[in-house]
């Protein structure tokens, strides 16, 4: 079908027929095509994108609106001298070292790279590590063929830690894309024997696929690579199926072979919902071009000012050499940007960008395998590189101490925070908060992706982090309409299951998850976002299947969830959680109806969570106080569970993940003095209300730790992208004194 689609697209393009082309290789998955069709419809009916859409020659699966460059272009780099050279030993005569992959882990830089051995007459790989870049020239090479399973042709490595498996993966080509795993990257002899990603390469694969790399979003693992044909390819599999299940291969970007060659890598840009792809071009000398997208399965747009020989992402035309360093290369060739983490979502910090690359003496010409490539480091020069005095977290007043007599105060933690991959964010969380919510890793799709298959690792890491640092853990969430695998609602033939089957699946899931953490979790968001804005029940599959269209059963999907949760842990508090309760009186009244129904059935409900995804101009004092007082009047606790403030007034105001367009929420004025002052004033106003009603409010949780971890972009939290406290932090601290 994809091939037919490509042929039709080519015919229409050749005949200048305006059309829209949407490719989704996972259309057999109902959840996938529904979500992607929504984004595609957004794309199609957004007027400012229509021109670009009709003119596009690329597959499109998502919004292709204009994306702001994360870098000041044109870029300027400063190059080191040669840092890593090919070094032979008694059994390896090495003429080059190239194609590096690099991570920072346990206070060391770890590098795997391709080497060419004239004695073995083949490409292989080597490993080295060092603490500081000054130590790199003396780092010892360990050749990977010390491992008998890795003798022979293996090259172009990509290294990352796959958190769900708690394993390191090394991806490379041999010519097929292959991988190995280990628990210890410092010991090449411990890598497992290579395995193929594909039993047989799909028919849609290019003749010569090269330079594979992996990057994941919340639901899928993507493999990207080039094809020695001017095309950049992608394929994907579900996170829970990785490393198996990669599907058909599609073209993500295409040009001519000279302009789009090899050495590709894709990264998430820290503090944004934007991805960056860099790909090496061939001539006049090797250089890098860049593309950006707001989705890994979306359209990739060239990054203006970083897309040509004259103004490259990285090339000899925008590279100068450090003082005292003789220019040693014209090629800025196959390498990796230094990541801000080491896991399956390689992330780069645009404020601290460095690039480990291969270069060579331009005077030497020989067969490609004999070209003497060696490694150097580029550092991006920024026009705003003015030193800013950093504030140590340990020097700040702690929110948990300031408000200890009023309510718990905490944050939503992502996987990087609790596994040590974002240590600065973890330091903020440890110092500031005394309660924590798992942002994603306890949601059904991530913790229970397949029938009978549970992914406990990330949730266990969250629990271990909370217990180690004396934080009250909150489980989020058991029953929700989003981030639920499609199999939950369907039978083997793809038809909707009946009420009894769905209730049995709900009970099994809740009993298993809540039971695992019995006695350790203080409270659970049992049901999340079950209401429409008018206070009526949302028409979800839970509602339709369990309710069976009968008025007397309309609350059953909620009531049963609370019943099963209480059975699994009788001591855990149970909550209902929703957004816009603070702005919609009708929706707040709907939450009250849920509470009263549960109470009428004798079921436990301890509290209602007001998510409070606010803005600079909402919620109003009146509407927020209405929600607090109305909910508290039912006799339950009131909690602020997902607090953040959008630094813009336009766009969607809810918190439904199926409605929010993350890129549109990014605000180019978010860092302005005016916006930051308004943000501080809004936080001061909100905390004044929380303090006034501290007899009713038991917890306030921010949805994230610092701005780069926020799901909505912009500048919505108390700490900025550089982990520094903002005026908003100061305002929250001062609010207690101002409202005593």
C-alpha positions as CSV (number, residue, x, y, z in Angstrom):
1,X,0.0,0.0,0.0
2,X,2.8,2.4,0.8
3,X,4.5,1.7,-2.6
4,X,1.2,2.4,-4.3
5,X,0.8,5.6,-2.3
6,X,4.3,6.6,-3.3
7,X,3.6,6.0,-7.0
8,X,0.4,7.9,-6.9
9,X,2.1,10.8,-5.1
10,X,4.9,10.8,-7.8
11,X,2.3,10.9,-10.6
12,X,0.3,13.7,-9.1
13,X,3.5,15.7,-8.4
14,X,4.8,15.3,-11.9
15,X,1.5,16.5,-13.3
16,X,1.2,19.5,-10.9
17,X,-1.9,18.2,-9.3
18,X,-2.4,19.8,-5.8
19,X,-2.8,17.1,-3.3
20,X,-2.1,16.0,0.2
21,X,-0.1,12.8,1.0
22,X,-0.3,11.1,4.3
23,X,1.7,7.9,5.1
24,X,1.2,5.9,8.2
25,X,2.9,2.5,8.2
26,X,1.0,1.5,11.4
27,X,-2.5,2.2,10.1
28,X,-3.6,-1.3,11.0
29,X,-3.4,-0.1,14.7
30,X,-6.6,1.7,15.4
31,X,-5.1,3.8,18.1
32,X,-2.3,4.9,15.8
33,X,-4.5,5.9,12.8
34,X,-7.0,7.7,15.0
35,X,-4.3,9.8,16.7
36,X,-2.4,10.5,13.4
37,X,-5.6,11.3,11.6
38,X,-6.3,14.0,14.2
39,X,-2.8,15.5,13.8
40,X,-3.2,15.3,10.0
41,X,-6.5,17.1,10.1
42,X,-5.0,19.8,12.2
43,X,-2.3,20.1,9.6
44,X,-4.7,20.1,6.7
45,X,-6.9,22.9,8.1
46,X,-4.3,25.2,9.5
47,X,-4.3,28.0,6.9
48,X,-0.7,29.1,7.4
49,X,0.6,25.6,6.7
50,X,-1.5,24.9,3.6
51,X,1.0,26.3,1.2
52,X,3.9,24.3,2.6
53,X,1.7,21.2,2.7
54,X,0.7,21.3,-0.9
55,X,4.2,21.9,-2.0
56,X,5.8,19.3,0.1
57,X,7.5,16.3,-1.5
58,X,7.9,14.4,1.7
59,X,5.7,12.0,3.5
60,X,3.6,13.8,6.1
61,X,2.3,12.4,9.3
62,X,2.0,15.4,11.5
63,X,1.9,19.1,11.9
64,X,4.3,20.9,9.6
65,X,3.9,24.3,11.0
66,X,6.8,26.7,11.2
67,X,9.2,25.6,13.9
68,X,11.5,28.1,15.6
69,X,15.2,27.4,15.2
70,X,16.7,26.4,18.6
71,X,20.1,27.8,17.4
72,X,21.2,31.3,16.4
73,X,22.0,30.8,12.7
74,X,24.3,31.0,11.0
75,X,26.2,28.8,13.4
76,X,29.8,29.2,14.3
77,X,32.0,26.4,15.8
78,X,35.5,26.3,17.3
79,X,37.5,23.1,16.7
80,X,40.0,21.4,18.9
81,X,43.1,19.8,17.6
82,X,43.1,16.0,17.1
83,X,42.0,14.4,20.3
84,X,41.7,10.7,19.5
85,X,44.1,9.0,17.0
86,X,44.2,5.5,15.5
87,X,46.6,3.5,17.7
88,X,47.8,0.0,16.7
89,X,48.8,-2.9,18.9
90,X,50.5,-6.2,18.2
91,X,47.5,-7.7,16.5
92,X,45.8,-4.6,15.0
93,X,47.4,-2.3,12.4
94,X,45.0,0.6,12.5
95,X,45.0,3.5,10.0
96,X,41.8,5.3,11.0
97,X,39.3,5.8,13.8
98,X,35.9,7.2,12.8
99,X,32.1,7.1,13.2
100,X,32.2,7.8,16.9
101,X,29.3,7.3,19.3
102,X,29.6,8.9,22.8
103,X,27.8,9.0,26.1
104,X,28.7,10.4,29.5
105,X,28.1,7.8,32.2
106,X,29.5,7.4,35.8
107,X,31.6,10.5,35.4
108,X,33.4,9.2,32.3
109,X,33.1,9.7,28.6
110,X,32.6,6.4,26.8
111,X,33.4,6.2,23.1
112,X,32.8,3.4,20.6
113,X,34.1,4.0,17.1
114,X,34.9,2.4,13.8
115,X,38.5,1.4,13.0
116,X,40.0,0.0,9.8
117,X,42.6,-2.7,10.3
118,X,45.0,-3.2,7.3
119,X,46.1,-6.4,8.9
120,X,42.6,-7.9,9.1
121,X,41.5,-5.9,5.9
122,X,38.1,-5.1,7.4
123,X,36.2,-2.6,9.4
124,X,35.7,-3.2,13.1
125,X,35.1,-1.2,16.3
126,X,37.1,-0.1,19.3
127,X,36.2,1.3,22.7
128,X,37.9,3.9,25.0
129,X,36.9,6.0,28.0
130,X,38.3,9.0,29.7
131,X,37.3,11.4,32.5
132,X,38.2,14.8,30.8
133,X,38.9,15.8,27.3
134,X,42.5,16.5,28.3
135,X,42.8,12.8,29.0
136,X,41.4,11.7,25.6
137,X,44.7,11.6,23.6
138,X,46.1,9.0,26.1
139,X,43.0,6.9,26.4
140,X,43.6,3.2,25.7
141,X,41.8,1.6,22.7
142,X,40.2,-1.8,23.4
143,X,39.3,-3.6,20.2
144,X,35.9,-5.1,20.1
145,X,37.1,-8.3,18.6
146,X,38.4,-9.2,22.0
147,X,34.8,-10.5,22.1
148,X,34.8,-13.7,19.9
149,X,31.2,-12.9,18.9
150,X,32.3,-9.6,17.4
151,X,35.1,-10.6,15.1
152,X,34.8,-9.6,11.5
153,X,32.9,-6.7,9.8
154,X,31.0,-4.5,12.2
155,X,31.0,-0.7,12.0
156,X,29.2,2.7,12.5
157,X,28.1,2.1,16.1
158,X,25.3,3.9,18.0
159,X,25.3,3.4,21.8
160,X,22.4,4.0,24.3
161,X,20.9,2.7,27.4
162,X,17.4,1.3,26.9
163,X,15.6,2.1,30.2
164,X,12.7,-0.4,29.9
165,X,15.2,-3.3,29.6
166,X,17.8,-1.8,31.9
167,X,20.4,-2.8,29.3
168,X,22.9,-1.0,27.1
169,X,22.4,-1.4,23.4
170,X,25.1,-1.1,20.7
171,X,23.5,-0.7,17.2
172,X,25.7,-1.1,14.1
173,X,25.7,-2.4,10.6
174,X,27.2,-5.6,9.3
175,X,25.5,-4.9,6.5
176,X,22.2,-5.7,8.1
177,X,21.3,-3.5,11.1
178,X,22.3,-5.4,14.1
179,X,22.5,-5.0,17.9
180,X,24.2,-6.3,21.0
181,X,23.4,-5.8,24.7
182,X,25.4,-5.6,27.9
183,X,25.2,-4.5,31.5
184,X,28.7,-3.0,31.4
185,X,29.8,-0.8,28.5
186,X,33.4,-0.6,29.9
187,X,33.9,-4.3,29.0
188,X,33.6,-5.0,25.3
189,X,34.0,-8.7,25.9
190,X,30.6,-8.7,27.7
191,X,28.5,-7.7,24.6
192,X,26.1,-10.4,23.5
193,X,26.4,-12.0,20.1
194,X,25.0,-9.7,17.3
195,X,21.3,-10.1,16.4
196,X,19.5,-8.8,13.3
197,X,16.7,-6.3,13.7
198,X,15.0,-7.9,10.7
199,X,14.7,-11.6,9.8
200,X,14.8,-10.3,6.2
201,X,15.2,-6.7,5.1
202,X,11.8,-5.4,3.9
203,X,11.3,-4.9,0.2
204,X,11.1,-1.1,0.8
205,X,14.7,-1.0,2.1
206,X,17.3,0.7,-0.1
207,X,20.1,-1.3,-1.8
208,X,22.8,-0.1,0.6
209,X,21.4,1.0,4.0
210,X,24.1,2.5,6.3
211,X,24.6,4.3,9.6
212,X,21.6,3.1,11.7
213,X,20.5,4.9,14.9
214,X,17.6,4.6,17.4
215,X,15.5,7.3,19.1
216,X,12.3,6.8,21.1
217,X,9.4,8.9,21.9
218,X,6.8,7.9,24.6
219,X,5.2,5.2,22.5
220,X,7.6,4.1,19.7
221,X,11.2,3.3,19.0
222,X,12.4,4.7,15.6
223,X,15.2,3.4,13.5
224,X,16.7,6.0,11.1
225,X,19.4,5.5,8.5
226,X,20.6,6.6,5.1
227,X,20.8,4.6,1.9
228,X,23.7,5.9,-0.2
229,X,21.0,7.2,-2.5
230,X,20.2,10.7,-1.3
231,X,17.4,9.5,1.0
232,X,16.9,9.3,4.7
233,X,14.8,6.4,5.9
234,X,12.8,5.5,9.0
235,X,10.9,2.6,10.4
236,X,9.4,2.1,13.9
237,X,8.2,-0.4,16.4
238,X,6.3,0.0,19.7
239,X,8.4,0.6,22.7
240,X,7.2,-2.7,24.3
241,X,8.2,-4.7,21.2
242,X,11.7,-3.2,20.8
243,X,14.1,-4.5,19.5
244,X,11.6,-6.6,17.5
245,X,8.6,-5.5,15.4
246,X,10.2,-2.9,13.1
247,X,7.8,-2.5,10.2
248,X,8.0,-1.3,6.6
249,X,10.6,1.3,5.7
250,X,9.6,4.8,4.4
251,X,11.4,7.8,3.2
252,X,11.6,10.7,5.7
253,X,13.8,13.1,3.7
254,X,15.1,13.0,0.1
255,X,17.6,15.0,-1.9
256,X,20.5,14.0,-4.2
257,X,23.3,11.8,-3.1
258,X,25.8,14.6,-3.0
259,X,23.6,16.7,-0.6
260,X,22.3,13.9,1.6
261,X,24.8,11.1,2.1
262,X,25.5,9.4,5.5
263,X,26.4,9.9,9.1
264,X,22.9,10.8,10.2
265,X,21.8,11.3,13.8
266,X,18.5,12.4,15.4
267,X,18.0,14.1,18.7
268,X,15.4,15.7,20.9
269,X,16.2,19.3,21.7
270,X,16.2,19.9,25.4
271,X,13.5,22.2,26.7
272,X,11.4,21.9,23.5
273,X,9.1,19.5,21.7
274,X,11.3,19.7,18.7
275,X,13.6,17.1,17.1
276,X,16.8,17.7,15.2
277,X,18.3,15.5,12.5
278,X,21.8,16.1,11.1
279,X,23.0,14.4,7.9
280,X,26.4,14.5,6.3
281,X,26.8,15.8,2.7
282,X,29.7,14.8,0.4
283,X,31.2,17.8,-1.3
284,X,33.1,20.1,-1.9
285,X,34.3,18.7,1.4
286,X,32.3,16.7,4.0
287,X,29.9,18.9,6.0
288,X,26.6,18.6,7.9
289,X,23.1,19.8,7.1
290,X,20.2,20.0,9.6
291,X,16.4,19.4,9.6
292,X,13.8,19.9,12.4
293,X,10.4,18.4,13.1
294,X,7.9,18.4,16.0
295,X,7.3,14.6,15.6
296,X,9.6,11.7,14.8
297,X,7.1,10.4,12.3
298,X,6.4,13.9,11.0
299,X,7.7,16.1,8.2
300,X,11.3,17.2,8.4
301,X,12.0,20.8,7.4
302,X,15.5,22.2,6.6
303,X,16.9,24.3,9.4
304,X,17.3,27.8,7.8
305,X,20.9,29.0,8.0
306,X,22.2,25.4,8.6
307,X,21.4,23.7,5.3
308,X,24.0,24.4,2.7
309,X,27.7,24.3,1.9
310,X,27.9,28.1,2.4
311,X,25.9,28.1,5.7
312,X,26.1,24.5,7.0
313,X,25.1,23.1,10.4
314,X,28.8,22.2,10.7
315,X,31.4,22.5,8.0
316,X,34.7,24.1,7.2
317,X,32.8,27.3,6.2
318,X,31.6,27.8,9.8
319,X,34.5,26.2,11.7
320,X,37.6,28.0,13.0
321,X,40.4,26.3,15.0
322,X,41.4,27.0,18.6
323,X,44.3,29.4,19.1
324,X,47.5,27.5,18.6
325,X,45.9,24.7,16.6
326,X,47.0,24.2,13.0
327,X,44.0,23.5,10.8
328,X,44.1,19.7,10.4
329,X,41.0,18.9,8.3
330,X,38.6,20.2,5.7
331,X,36.1,17.4,6.3
332,X,33.6,17.8,9.2
333,X,32.5,14.2,8.8
334,X,30.6,11.4,10.6
335,X,30.2,12.1,14.3
336,X,27.8,12.7,17.2
337,X,26.6,15.7,19.2
338,X,27.3,15.2,22.9
339,X,24.1,14.3,24.5
340,X,22.6,15.6,27.7
341,X,21.6,12.0,28.7
342,X,22.5,8.5,27.6
343,X,19.2,6.8,27.2
344,X,16.8,5.9,24.4
345,X,15.8,9.5,23.8
346,X,19.1,11.2,22.9
347,X,18.7,14.8,24.0
348,X,21.0,17.8,23.2
349,X,21.2,21.1,25.1
350,X,21.3,24.0,22.6
351,X,23.0,26.1,25.2
352,X,25.9,23.7,25.5
353,X,26.5,22.1,22.1
354,X,29.5,20.1,21.2
355,X,30.2,17.7,18.3
356,X,32.7,14.8,18.3
357,X,33.5,14.4,14.6
358,X,36.0,12.7,12.2
359,X,38.4,14.7,10.1
360,X,41.6,14.0,8.2
361,X,44.6,15.6,6.5
362,X,43.2,16.9,3.2
363,X,46.6,16.4,1.5
364,X,46.3,12.6,1.7
365,X,44.4,10.9,-1.0
366,X,43.9,7.1,-1.0
367,X,41.3,4.4,-1.1
368,X,38.5,5.3,1.3
369,X,39.4,2.7,3.9
370,X,43.0,4.0,4.0
371,X,42.1,7.6,4.6
372,X,43.6,8.6,8.0
373,X,40.5,9.7,9.8
374,X,40.9,10.8,13.5
375,X,38.6,12.5,16.0
376,X,38.2,16.1,17.1
377,X,35.7,18.2,19.1
378,X,33.7,21.2,17.9
379,X,32.2,23.6,20.4
380,X,29.3,25.9,19.3
381,X,30.1,29.6,19.8
382,X,27.0,31.5,20.9
383,X,26.6,35.2,20.6
384,X,25.1,35.4,24.1
385,X,27.8,33.5,25.8
386,X,27.9,35.9,28.7
387,X,28.7,34.2,32.0
388,X,25.7,34.0,34.4
389,X,26.2,33.4,38.0
390,X,24.5,30.1,38.8
391,X,22.6,29.7,42.0
392,X,23.3,26.5,43.8
393,X,20.1,24.6,44.7
394,X,21.5,24.0,48.2
395,X,21.5,27.7,48.8
396,X,17.8,28.2,48.1
397,X,15.0,28.0,50.6
398,X,13.1,24.7,50.2
399,X,9.4,24.9,49.3
400,X,8.7,21.8,51.3
401,X,10.1,23.6,54.4
402,X,8.3,26.9,53.8
403,X,4.9,25.2,53.4
404,X,5.5,22.2,55.8
405,X,2.7,23.3,58.1
406,X,0.2,24.0,55.3
407,X,0.3,21.2,52.7
408,X,2.6,18.7,50.9
409,X,4.4,20.2,47.9
410,X,5.9,18.2,45.1
411,X,6.5,17.6,41.4
412,X,5.8,15.2,38.6
413,X,9.0,13.2,37.8
414,X,9.9,11.8,34.5
415,X,12.2,8.8,34.0
416,X,15.4,10.8,33.7
417,X,14.9,12.4,37.1
418,X,14.5,9.2,39.0
419,X,17.2,7.1,37.2
420,X,20.0,9.6,37.6
421,X,20.1,10.7,34.0
422,X,19.1,14.2,34.9
423,X,21.0,14.7,38.1
424,X,20.5,18.5,38.3
425,X,16.7,18.0,38.1
426,X,17.0,15.3,40.7
427,X,18.9,17.7,43.0
428,X,16.1,20.3,42.7
429,X,13.4,17.6,43.4
430,X,15.3,16.3,46.4
431,X,15.9,19.7,47.9
432,X,12.5,21.3,47.2
433,X,9.8,18.6,47.3
434,X,8.3,16.1,49.8
435,X,5.8,14.4,47.5
436,X,6.1,13.1,43.9
437,X,3.9,11.9,41.1
438,X,5.1,9.5,38.4
439,X,4.5,11.6,35.2
440,X,4.1,8.6,32.8
441,X,5.6,5.4,33.9
442,X,2.5,4.1,35.8
443,X,0.1,4.8,33.0
444,X,-1.4,1.7,31.4
445,X,0.4,1.9,28.1
446,X,3.8,2.0,29.7
447,X,3.4,-0.3,32.6
448,X,1.1,-2.9,31.0
449,X,1.7,-2.8,27.3
450,X,0.5,-6.3,26.4
451,X,-1.8,-8.9,28.0
452,X,0.1,-10.4,30.9
453,X,3.2,-8.3,30.2
454,X,4.2,-5.7,32.8
455,X,7.1,-3.3,32.5
456,X,7.9,-2.7,36.1
457,X,11.4,-1.2,35.8
458,X,10.6,2.5,35.4
459,X,7.8,2.5,38.0
460,X,10.1,0.6,40.4
461,X,12.8,3.2,39.9
462,X,10.3,6.0,40.7
463,X,9.3,4.2,44.0
464,X,13.0,3.6,44.9
465,X,13.7,7.3,44.4
466,X,10.8,8.4,46.5
467,X,11.6,6.1,49.3
468,X,15.3,6.9,49.3
469,X,14.5,10.7,49.6
470,X,11.5,10.5,51.9
471,X,9.0,11.7,49.4
472,X,5.3,10.7,49.6
473,X,4.6,8.8,46.3
474,X,1.4,9.3,44.3
475,X,0.3,6.7,41.7
476,X,-0.9,8.1,38.4
477,X,-3.1,6.8,36.9
478,X,-5.2,3.6,36.8
479,X,-8.2,4.3,34.5
480,X,-7.9,7.0,31.8
481,X,-9.2,7.3,28.2
482,X,-5.6,8.1,26.9
483,X,-2.4,6.1,26.8
484,X,-4.3,2.8,27.0
485,X,-3.2,0.0,24.6
486,X,-5.8,-0.9,22.0
487,X,-6.0,-4.5,23.1
488,X,-7.6,-3.5,26.4
489,X,-10.9,-2.8,24.6
490,X,-10.9,-5.4,21.8
491,X,-11.0,-9.2,21.4
492,X,-8.8,-11.3,19.2
493,X,-10.8,-10.4,16.1
494,X,-10.5,-6.7,16.7
495,X,-14.1,-6.3,17.9
496,X,-15.1,-4.4,21.1
497,X,-15.2,-6.6,24.1
498,X,-18.3,-6.8,26.3
499,X,-18.9,-5.3,29.8
500,X,-17.8,-8.4,31.8
501,X,-14.6,-8.8,29.8
502,X,-13.6,-5.2,30.2
503,X,-14.4,-5.2,33.9
504,X,-12.2,-8.3,34.3
505,X,-9.3,-6.6,32.5
506,X,-9.7,-3.5,34.6
507,X,-9.8,-5.5,37.8
508,X,-6.8,-7.5,36.8
509,X,-4.8,-4.4,35.9
510,X,-5.7,-2.5,39.0
511,X,-5.2,-5.5,41.3
512,X,-1.8,-6.2,39.8
513,X,-0.4,-2.6,39.8
514,X,-1.9,-1.4,43.1
515,X,-1.1,-4.7,44.7
516,X,2.6,-4.5,43.7
517,X,3.0,-1.2,45.6
518,X,0.6,-2.0,48.4
519,X,1.6,-0.2,51.6
520,X,4.1,2.0,49.7
521,X,1.9,4.4,47.7
522,X,0.1,6.9,49.7
523,X,-2.7,7.5,47.2
524,X,-3.8,6.7,43.6
525,X,-5.3,8.8,40.9
526,X,-7.8,6.1,40.3
527,X,-9.8,7.7,37.5
528,X,-8.4,10.5,35.4
529,X,-10.3,13.0,33.2
530,X,-13.7,11.3,32.9
531,X,-15.7,14.5,32.4
532,X,-16.6,16.8,29.5
533,X,-16.5,20.6,29.9
534,X,-20.3,20.7,30.6
535,X,-19.9,18.2,33.5
536,X,-21.3,15.3,31.6
537,X,-19.4,12.0,31.5
538,X,-16.9,11.7,28.7
539,X,-17.9,9.3,26.0
540,X,-14.9,7.0,26.3
541,X,-14.7,3.3,25.6
542,X,-14.8,2.7,29.4
543,X,-18.1,4.6,29.5
544,X,-19.6,3.0,26.5
545,X,-18.7,-0.7,27.1
546,X,-19.2,-0.8,30.8
547,X,-22.2,1.5,30.8
548,X,-23.9,-0.4,28.0
549,X,-25.9,2.8,27.3
550,X,-28.0,2.3,30.4
551,X,-28.5,5.4,32.6
552,X,-28.3,3.4,35.8
553,X,-24.8,2.1,34.8
554,X,-23.3,5.4,33.6
555,X,-21.0,5.7,36.6
556,X,-20.1,2.0,36.7
557,X,-16.7,2.4,35.0
558,X,-15.7,4.9,37.7
559,X,-17.3,3.1,40.6
560,X,-15.7,-0.3,39.7
561,X,-12.3,1.3,39.4
562,X,-12.5,2.7,42.9
563,X,-13.9,-0.6,44.2
564,X,-11.0,-2.6,42.7
565,X,-8.4,-0.2,43.9
566,X,-9.6,-0.3,47.5
567,X,-9.7,-4.1,47.4
568,X,-6.1,-4.1,46.2
569,X,-4.8,-1.8,48.9
570,X,-7.4,-0.9,51.7
571,X,-5.0,1.6,53.2
572,X,-4.3,3.7,50.1
573,X,-6.1,7.0,49.5
574,X,-8.1,7.1,46.3
575,X,-8.6,10.2,44.2
576,X,-10.5,11.4,41.1
577,X,-8.4,13.8,39.0
578,X,-9.4,16.2,36.2
579,X,-8.5,19.5,34.4
580,X,-10.5,22.7,34.1
581,X,-12.3,22.1,37.4
582,X,-10.8,25.5,38.3
583,X,-12.3,27.3,35.3
584,X,-15.6,25.5,34.6
585,X,-18.2,25.5,37.3
586,X,-20.2,23.0,35.3
587,X,-17.3,20.6,35.1
588,X,-16.6,21.1,38.8
589,X,-20.2,20.2,39.6
590,X,-19.7,17.1,37.5
591,X,-16.8,16.1,39.7
592,X,-19.0,16.6,42.7
593,X,-21.6,14.3,41.2
594,X,-18.9,11.6,40.8
595,X,-17.9,12.0,44.5
596,X,-21.5,11.9,45.7
597,X,-22.3,8.8,43.6
598,X,-19.3,6.9,45.0
599,X,-20.2,8.0,48.5
600,X,-23.8,6.8,48.0
601,X,-22.5,3.4,47.0
602,X,-20.3,3.2,50.2
603,X,-17.1,3.4,48.1
604,X,-14.0,5.0,49.3
605,X,-12.9,8.3,47.8
606,X,-10.5,10.5,49.7
607,X,-10.0,13.4,47.4
608,X,-10.3,15.2,44.1
609,X,-7.4,16.6,42.2
610,X,-7.7,20.0,40.5
611,X,-5.0,19.7,37.9
612,X,-4.7,23.4,37.4
613,X,-3.0,23.8,34.1
614,X,-3.4,27.5,34.2
615,X,-2.4,30.6,32.2
616,X,-1.3,34.1,32.8
617,X,-4.9,35.2,32.8
618,X,-6.7,32.2,34.3
619,X,-8.1,30.7,36.4
620,X,-9.8,33.6,38.1
621,X,-9.8,33.9,41.9
622,X,-13.6,33.4,41.9
623,X,-13.7,30.3,39.8
624,X,-10.7,28.6,41.6
625,X,-12.3,29.3,45.0
626,X,-15.6,28.0,43.8
627,X,-13.9,24.7,42.9
628,X,-12.0,24.4,46.2
629,X,-15.1,25.2,48.3
630,X,-17.6,23.1,46.3
631,X,-15.4,20.0,46.3
632,X,-14.4,20.4,49.9
633,X,-18.1,20.6,50.9
634,X,-18.5,16.9,49.9
635,X,-16.1,16.0,52.7
636,X,-13.1,15.0,50.6
637,X,-9.6,16.5,50.4
638,X,-8.8,18.9,47.6
639,X,-5.4,18.7,45.9
640,X,-3.7,20.7,43.2
641,X,-2.2,17.9,41.2
642,X,-0.6,19.2,38.0
643,X,0.2,22.8,38.4
644,X,1.8,24.8,35.6
645,X,1.1,28.1,33.9
646,X,1.2,28.6,30.1
647,X,3.1,31.7,29.2
648,X,0.7,32.6,26.5
649,X,-3.0,33.5,26.2
650,X,-3.8,32.0,22.8
651,X,-4.7,28.5,21.9
652,X,-6.3,25.5,23.7
653,X,-6.8,25.9,27.4
654,X,-7.4,22.4,28.6
655,X,-5.1,19.5,29.4
656,X,-6.4,16.8,27.2
657,X,-3.4,15.1,25.5
658,X,-5.6,14.4,22.4
659,X,-6.3,18.2,22.0
660,X,-3.0,19.8,23.0
661,X,-0.6,20.8,20.2
662,X,2.7,20.8,22.0
663,X,4.6,22.9,19.5
664,X,2.0,25.6,19.4
665,X,2.3,26.1,23.1
666,X,5.9,27.0,22.8
667,X,6.2,30.8,23.2
668,X,9.1,32.8,21.7
669,X,8.4,35.5,24.3
670,X,8.4,33.1,27.3
671,X,11.8,34.3,28.5
672,X,11.1,38.0,28.3
673,X,11.2,40.1,31.4
674,X,7.6,41.1,31.0
675,X,6.4,37.5,30.7
676,X,8.5,36.3,33.6
677,X,7.0,39.1,35.8
678,X,3.5,38.1,34.8
679,X,4.3,34.5,35.6
680,X,5.6,35.4,39.1
681,X,2.4,37.5,39.7
682,X,0.1,34.7,38.7
683,X,2.0,32.2,40.9
684,X,1.8,34.6,43.8
685,X,-1.9,35.0,43.3
686,X,-2.5,31.2,43.1
687,X,-0.5,30.5,46.2
688,X,-2.3,33.2,48.1
689,X,-5.5,31.3,47.4
690,X,-3.9,28.0,48.4
691,X,-2.8,29.5,51.7
692,X,-6.2,30.9,52.4
693,X,-7.7,27.5,51.9
694,X,-5.0,25.4,53.5
695,X,-7.5,23.7,55.7
696,X,-9.0,22.1,52.6
697,X,-5.9,21.6,50.4
698,X,-3.6,18.7,51.3
699,X,-1.2,18.8,48.5
700,X,0.2,21.1,45.7
701,X,2.1,19.3,42.9
702,X,3.9,21.0,40.0
703,X,3.7,19.1,36.7
704,X,7.4,18.9,36.2
705,X,10.6,19.9,37.9
706,X,12.0,22.6,35.6
707,X,11.0,24.1,32.3
708,X,12.8,21.6,30.1
709,X,10.7,18.8,31.6
710,X,7.3,20.5,31.0
711,X,4.9,18.9,28.5
712,X,3.7,22.3,27.2
713,X,6.8,24.2,26.3
714,X,7.3,27.8,27.0
715,X,8.3,28.8,30.6
716,X,5.6,27.3,32.9
717,X,7.4,26.2,36.0
718,X,9.6,27.7,38.8
719,X,13.0,26.7,37.5
720,X,14.2,27.6,34.0
721,X,15.9,25.4,31.4
722,X,19.3,25.9,33.0
723,X,18.0,24.7,36.4
724,X,18.0,28.2,37.8
725,X,15.2,29.7,40.0
726,X,13.0,32.2,38.3
727,X,11.1,35.2,39.7
728,X,8.1,32.8,40.0
729,X,10.1,30.7,42.6
730,X,10.8,33.8,44.6
731,X,7.1,34.8,44.4
732,X,6.0,31.4,45.7
733,X,8.4,31.6,48.6
734,X,7.3,35.2,49.5
735,X,3.6,34.3,49.2
736,X,3.5,32.6,52.6
737,X,4.7,35.7,54.4
738,X,2.5,38.0,52.3
739,X,-0.6,35.9,53.2
740,X,-0.1,35.1,56.8
